[in-house]
Amino acid sequence: MPALSPKELETLGPHLRLAERLGRLAAQLIAEPPAQITVGLGGEAAGLKAEPITAAALKGLLSGFLDQDFNYVSAPFIARERGIAVTESRSRETTDYINTLTLSVRTARGIHEVAGAVIGNRGLRLVRIDGYRVEAVPEGYFLMLHNRDVPGVVGAVGSILGQAGINIAGLELGRDRAGGMALSLVEVDGAVPPEVLERLKTIPAIVSAALLKL
């Protein structure tokens, strides 16, 4: 890690935590080794040091995908050793947030992209998963459901979780268009057993169901 002054570390701290959690999320979206990752710094974040933020993203990604513990020094080394191409990009343009971090991971099967933002001085938000807009605190357990955007899905999911004694702490919905495909991000209080995931997949409108831990 490059040397950071206390003031730099105070500014970078939330972005390092966000980058690591985005990496951890991306690791749970891919099923094969990453070939290339791109870390994008947007808005005010474009003025920050990119190297430590990239190291944090790699730490989260590799720790999740390889099920090992990495640190900010070993993660970039292991990425180079495995031939993972790492690039960085910057843009001063802003959309809904004054700063954003974007992590794009390319594998042999395609590209997954996640994005987050730092709210105020400390608040972290997950704001996009593979093109779907969401807003959630990236911490704890989430059910990620891909489903057709039709009535009754939320009720059916709530019924199955309720029967299993699983409490819903929050719900975020993102869709590409009305009546198209949607991503439902259901925050739950704890891990969801595999048999409950299988029951969720029996709902006709649901295409896939996975448990995320951030």
N, C-alpha and C positions, 0 to 999 in steps of 0.2 A: 504494500500500500504506500502511496506517496505520503510524505509528511504533511499533516494538516494542522493548522493553528487551531486553538480552542474556538475561535470565532467561526472558522470554516466548518469545524466539526459540529458546532451548534446549528449552523444553517443546513449542513448536509445530512445530519442525523435522521430526520424524518424521511428524506429521499432515499437514504440507504435502506431503511426499514421497508419502505414501499417497494424498492427495487427487488429486495430479497423475497418479499411475499409474491410479487409478480412472477419471479422466477420459480417459486414453489408452485404457483398455480399453473404455469406453463408446463411444468414437469408432469402434472397430472392430466394434461390434455393430450400428450403425445404418447405413442405406443412403440416408437422406435428411436434410435439414437439421434440427437440433434446434429445437423450438418453445418448450420449457420445460424447465428443469432445477430439481431440488430437492436441496439438500445437507442431509442429516440428521446431526446430532451426537448420539450416544447414550452413555449411561452417564457416565463421568467426562469424556468429550470434550464433553459438553453445557456444561461450565463454561468452555470455551475461547472465544477470539475467533473468531467465525464468518467475518468478512470476509476475512481472509487465506486461510483454508482454502477458501472459495468461489472466490477468485481463482485458487488453485492448481488446483482442479478444472476451472475454465474454461480455464486454460492448457493442461492436458492434453487436454481435450475438443476445443478448437478447433484446437490444433496437429495433432492426429491427423486430425480430420475435414477440415480445410482444407489440410493439408499445407503449413503455413507455421509460422514460429517466432513465438511470442507470449511475452510476459512477464507478470508479475503485475499490471502497470498496464494494458497494452494489451488483455489478454484480456477483462476486464469491460467495457471501452469498446467493443470490437468486438461483444460479445454484445448490448449495448444498441443499438448501431447496426443490428444485424441483427434487432432486435425479439424477441430471445430473452428470455422471462420467467424471472427468477431468483428463487427463494425459498429460505428456510432454515427448518429445524425443529430442535427440541431435545427430548430426552426423557431423563430420568434413569434410566429402566428399563434393566435389563441382562438379557442372556440367557446365552450361553456366554462372553462376553468383557466385561471391565469397561469397555471403551470401543469404540465403533464409529463408522465414517463410512459413510454411505450416499449414493449418487449415483443419482438417478432422472432419466432423460432421456426426454421425450415427443416423439415425432415425429408426422407425419401418419398413420403406419401403426400406432402403438401406443407402449408404454412399455417401456423396458429399465431394469433396476435392478441395480446392483452394490454390494457392500459389502466393507469391510475393517476391520481392527483393528490397533492398535499393541500389540505384545507386549513387556512390560517397558519399557525406555526407548527402544529403537531398532528392535526387530524389527517387520517389516511382514508382514501376512498378508492374503491375499484369502480371504474367508469365504463369499461368496454371489454367484452369477450368475443373474439372472432366476429367483429362487426356489429354485435348487439349492444345497445346502450343499456347500462345498468348503473345503479349507485348503491354500493354496499361497503360497510367497513370490512376490510380484508382480514378477518380474524375469526377463528372458530370453524364450525362445520357447516357445510352447505350442500344441499342437493342441487345438482345442475341437470335440468330436464330440457331436452329439445322436443318440442311438440308442435302440432298443427294449431294454428290460432283459431280455435273454435270454442264455443261456450261449454262450460261444465268441467274443464280440466282442473281448475283450482279446487273446486268442490270435491272432485274425485280423489285428488291428491290428499287433501285435508282429511277426507274420510279414512283413507288407508293409514295415514300417519296417526290419526286419532285412535284407530282400533289397535295400533301397535304401541300406544302409549308414548308417542314421540311428539314433543311440543314444538310448534312453529314459532320461532322468535321474530321472523321477518320474511318479507316476500318482495322480490324485485322481478319485474317482467320487461322483456325487451322483444321487439318483433321487427321483421324486415318490412312488413306491410300488413294492412288489415286483411285477415283471412289467409295470410301466408304462413311462414314458419316463425316460431317464437322460441325464446330461451327463458326459462323460468329458473330463478335462483332463489331457493328456499333455505333460509337460515334456520337451523335446528339446534337444539340444546346439547346434542351429543351425537355419537356415531350411530349410523343407521345400519341395522343388520342386513346382510346380503339377501335374505329371504324377503325383506320388505322392499328392497330395490327390485327384485324380480316381480313382486306384486305390482309395483308402480309401472313396470314395463307392459303389464297386461292391459293398461288403460289404452283403448284404441287410438287416441290422438297422440300418445307419447311415442316418440321415435327412439329415444335413448334416455337413460337415467344413470347418473354417476354420483358418488359421494366425494366431495372435496374437503380437504383439511388445510386451513391456512393459519 
